[in-house]
Amino acid sequence: MKVQGLHHISIVSADAQRTVDFYTRVLGLRLVKQTVNFDDPGSYHLYFGDETGKPGTAITFFEWKGARRGRPGVGGTHHFALQVNDYDSLLKWKRRLVDLNLKVDGPLDRHYFNSIYFLDPDGTIVEIATVGPGWTLDESAEKLGTEYREPPPQMIVNNRDEARITAETWPEPVPVITADMALSQGMHHITAIASDIERTNAFYVDVLGMRRVKMTSNFDDPNSAHWYWGVDDGKPGTLITYFERDPAKEGYVQMGAGQTHHFAFAVGSEDEQDEWRIRLSKSGYRVSPIMDRTYFRSIYSSDPDGHIVELATVGPGFPFDEEVATLGTKLMLPPWLEPQREVITHSLTPLKVPAWNHAKETIK
């Protein structure tokens, strides 16, 4: 029994076509599955990722058509991050996004990586983060996450130099997403919000068996704890992080467009899921039966503040019912919903899906 890393994150979208256009044309991800929410078949469930949408690359959306924007808070997700290899790639992304009239914050020094931030069309905070320099910058590998690390004072000062940060960008337009910029290598981390960081730590360490790899403070709000958990040495793609916030000041999450419905970790098999169900139940957490999601099997529980946490198998994967070459190009339904296809399609607005070309998309 071992959590292998991040599997996917599922977010609420108010407009499926707008979401398709942003995540494919702007960010260069591939729409790998066009299906419906199995628990609400009258609405889309869209999956984006690398060529096959392998676990760790999948960003998924439930369409709640016309939904009002939600608001982050305790029990919700603050943002998710995609990864690039180096600082030059980060600057290229900043230039591309700014040229597309998106507001971009950064690049900011996060000590263990560098980041930019922007909003998707529903207001979801999206971060792009470099893979390094990594956690051993201020701790040895064997002692990661065992002692509090104060944010470096000079870094805080530098991150307030708005004129310098605004000017720092790639010198030329970036009309095409080149291989070094590809976001299809997957997520870097997901950041959620907790009311009691020690209680959250017990959930991830004692129940899910993950490793705390860093104890620090939110670099933009030093009075708020910011802890990171991961698998093994906490490499990008395995990371979940939390800000600790006071519910009386922060408030609780208000679900709606732009907010995360749930996030998922990858596990190996249904047999492991049976063991996870026992462990979660014995630890006092409610947990669902194993559910068939066609492309993986899932169980659902929640963190101590009520955020839905899923444990999903790595297979069978999205090519289960489509050829790799045609993934995401048509509506796919599980066998038990196929008899309702006519009714289901009547409630959905047909999507225009751009051809995927290995993360090299020209600005339109």
Secondary structure in CASP SS format (residue, H / E / C, confidence):
PFRMAT SS
TARGET T0000
AUTHOR 0000-0000-0000
METHOD secondary structure of the structure
MODEL  1
M C 1.00
K C 1.00
V C 1.00
Q C 1.00
G E 1.00
L E 1.00
H E 1.00
H E 1.00
I E 1.00
S E 1.00
I E 1.00
V E 1.00
S E 1.00
A C 1.00
D C 1.00
A H 1.00
Q H 1.00
R H 1.00
T H 1.00
V H 1.00
D H 1.00
F H 1.00
Y H 1.00
T H 1.00
R H 1.00
V H 1.00
L C 1.00
G C 1.00
L C 1.00
R E 1.00
L E 1.00
V E 1.00
K E 1.00
Q E 1.00
T E 1.00
V E 1.00
N E 1.00
F C 1.00
D C 1.00
D E 1.00
P E 1.00
G E 1.00
S E 1.00
Y E 1.00
H E 1.00
L E 1.00
Y E 1.00
F E 1.00
G E 1.00
D C 1.00
E C 1.00
T C 1.00
G C 1.00
K C 1.00
P C 1.00
G C 1.00
T C 1.00
A E 1.00
I E 1.00
T E 1.00
F E 1.00
F E 1.00
E E 1.00
W C 1.00
K C 1.00
G C 1.00
A C 1.00
R C 1.00
R E 1.00
G C 1.00
R E 1.00
P C 1.00
G C 1.00
V E 1.00
G C 1.00
G C 1.00
T E 1.00
H E 1.00
H E 1.00
F E 1.00
A E 1.00
L E 1.00
Q E 1.00
V E 1.00
N C 1.00
D C 1.00
Y H 1.00
D H 1.00
S H 1.00
L H 1.00
L H 1.00
K H 1.00
W H 1.00
K H 1.00
R H 1.00
R H 1.00
L H 1.00
V H 1.00
D H 1.00
L C 1.00
N C 1.00
L C 1.00
K C 1.00
V C 1.00
D E 1.00
G E 1.00
P E 1.00
L E 1.00
D E 1.00
R C 1.00
H C 1.00
Y C 1.00
F C 1.00
N E 1.00
S E 1.00
I E 1.00
Y E 1.00
F E 1.00
L E 1.00
D C 1.00
P C 1.00
D C 1.00
G C 1.00
T C 1.00
I E 1.00
V E 1.00
E E 1.00
I E 1.00
A E 1.00
T E 1.00
V C 1.00
G C 1.00
P C 1.00
G C 1.00
W H 1.00
T H 1.00
L H 1.00
D C 1.00
E C 1.00
S C 1.00
A H 1.00
E H 1.00
K H 1.00
L C 1.00
G C 1.00
T C 1.00
E C 1.00
Y E 1.00
R C 1.00
E C 1.00
P C 1.00
P C 1.00
P H 1.00
Q H 1.00
M H 1.00
I H 1.00
V H 1.00
N H 1.00
N C 1.00
R C 1.00
D C 1.00
E H 1.00
A H 1.00
R H 1.00
I H 1.00
T H 1.00
A H 1.00
E C 1.00
T C 1.00
W C 1.00
P C 1.00
E C 1.00
P C 1.00
V C 1.00
P C 1.00
V E 1.00
I C 1.00
T C 1.00
A H 1.00
D H 1.00
M H 1.00
A C 1.00
L H 1.00
S H 1.00
Q H 1.00
G C 1.00
M E 1.00
H E 1.00
H E 1.00
I E 1.00
T E 1.00
A E 1.00
I E 1.00
A E 1.00
S C 1.00
D C 1.00
I H 1.00
E H 1.00
R H 1.00
T H 1.00
N H 1.00
A H 1.00
F H 1.00
Y H 1.00
V H 1.00
D H 1.00
V H 1.00
L C 1.00
G C 1.00
M C 1.00
R E 1.00
R E 1.00
V E 1.00
K E 1.00
M E 1.00
T E 1.00
S E 1.00
N E 1.00
F C 1.00
D C 1.00
D E 1.00
P E 1.00
N E 1.00
S E 1.00
A E 1.00
H E 1.00
W E 1.00
Y E 1.00
W E 1.00
G E 1.00
V C 1.00
D C 1.00
D C 1.00
G C 1.00
K C 1.00
P C 1.00
G C 1.00
T C 1.00
L E 1.00
I E 1.00
T E 1.00
Y E 1.00
F E 1.00
E E 1.00
R C 1.00
D C 1.00
P H 1.00
A H 1.00
K H 1.00
E H 1.00
G C 1.00
Y E 1.00
V C 1.00
Q E 1.00
M C 1.00
G C 1.00
A E 1.00
G C 1.00
Q C 1.00
T E 1.00
H E 1.00
H E 1.00
F E 1.00
A E 1.00
F E 1.00
A E 1.00
V E 1.00
G C 1.00
S C 1.00
E H 1.00
D H 1.00
E H 1.00
Q H 1.00
D H 1.00
E H 1.00
W H 1.00
R H 1.00
I H 1.00
R H 1.00
L H 1.00
S H 1.00
K H 1.00
S C 1.00
G C 1.00
Y C 1.00
R C 1.00
V C 1.00
S C 1.00
P C 1.00
I C 1.00
M E 1.00
D E 1.00
R C 1.00
T C 1.00
Y C 1.00
F C 1.00
R E 1.00
S E 1.00
I E 1.00
Y E 1.00
S E 1.00
S E 1.00
D C 1.00
P C 1.00
D C 1.00
G C 1.00
H C 1.00
I E 1.00
V E 1.00
E E 1.00
L E 1.00
A E 1.00
T E 1.00
V C 1.00
G C 1.00
P C 1.00
G C 1.00
F H 1.00
P H 1.00
F H 1.00
D C 1.00
E C 1.00
E C 1.00
V H 1.00
A H 1.00
T H 1.00
L C 1.00
G C 1.00
T C 1.00
K C 1.00
L E 1.00
M C 1.00
L C 1.00
P C 1.00
P C 1.00
W C 1.00
L C 1.00
E H 1.00
P H 1.00
Q H 1.00
R H 1.00
E H 1.00
V H 1.00
I H 1.00
T H 1.00
H H 1.00
S C 1.00
L C 1.00
T C 1.00
P C 1.00
L C 1.00
K C 1.00
V C 1.00
P C 1.00
A C 1.00
W C 1.00
N C 1.00
H C 1.00
A C 1.00
K C 1.00
E C 1.00
T E 1.00
I C 1.00
K C 1.00
END
